[in-house]
Amino acid sequence: MRKFFFVFLILFNMSFGLSIDEAVKLAIERHPFLKQQKSLLDSAKYDYFSTFGNFLPSISVDYSYTKFIDLYPSDYFSRGLSLNISWTIYNAGQNILFNRIKEKLFKSSQKSYQETILDITYQVKNAYYTAVAKREIWKVRKIQLRAAEKNYQMARKKLKLGLVTKADYLQAKVRLENVRYSLVNAQNEYKKSLAQLCSLIEYPLDCNISLETETLDSLEKDKIPSFEKIEKIAFNRPVFSQYRYDIETAKLQSIKSLATFTPSIFVSYSINRDYSSLSQNTDSYSIFKIGLSWTIFEGLKRYYSYLSARENERFYKYRLKELKREIKLSLYKTYLDLKTAYENLEVAKELLKQAEQNYKQALGEYRVGKGDIISLVTAESSLSSAHETYINSLLNIALTKTFLEREMGVKSLYTEGEKQ
């Protein structure tokens, strides 16, 4: 039993690998909001299916029992049973229009659900990239701590030998404490970003996940498609189809409003069987009816309902135009941001290279007594800052690219760009 418990503890505390694609898949399977939207989609589907019942006749059975008390010469009762069939055979196509309206609403819900999937995908990618970057910054600050401790120990030894002033020693100690402080903050930021990712995939908030660092490193080799390709792909986003379905729905509502000015024709047939205990007779009879119903006047109600439907149609048309304007602007601004992010990455790489050389030079000079502690601490601090700048540059590319993918409505910017 102890052996089993020991193995369980080891497995429980081990971290497990999770790629960004696996994280997205888990979120789509488990995210509560997505399940909520799926139920809303199914509701729209069943609502659409229900409209087919309007094309069929209605069949009902009625039964009644009546008891008469305190009537001369005695109490008596009656009961009745009837089978009724009714069918509206003409109403200016309102049943057809209603069916098509519900169909368009269902298709609009489908596109809305696809947009929700894109939102969840964006959130997971955003959280994943951020967690990877925060973890790498945490690692860099661990390296900073080791370097600061080394500098501190050198300054301490030289102070004992009388080779440096106490100010040099205190400067190294201050740098060491600052690095320790920043390391604690880096660890906290990493844990929070990891909790964000775990929450999206419905894992415990303190879950231990091994993330793939390559997801950030691979971004260096990517190429940006032209803005023309990006714009062309984006205008095929599900939301544009959703808005077009909303426009078609509004058009059908306008036509349906006009149909209320026309009469409707219906037929009905019923089979009846009545019995009265007073007469001891059973009556059986059938009724066939054909009728016309026409609301000739009810003020200007129907006219204003039609005008309202027409304005609603215009509203959806303008909404689609405004969406195109907003997304095109957002695409262009994000496209420029992504190009700038890649340019900044090249600057960050060069900065890191120069900072590494500067630190090696300052460290060598300090060891042989040619340099001072200020130069060494500054060089080490600059190297640390360059490392973090490089990581944040990669993160900026990742987040900008992910947002651009969300605006385009695609899973991968570069894969879709190559298809065009």
Disulfide bonds with the S-S distance in Angstrom:
Cys198-Cys207 1.90
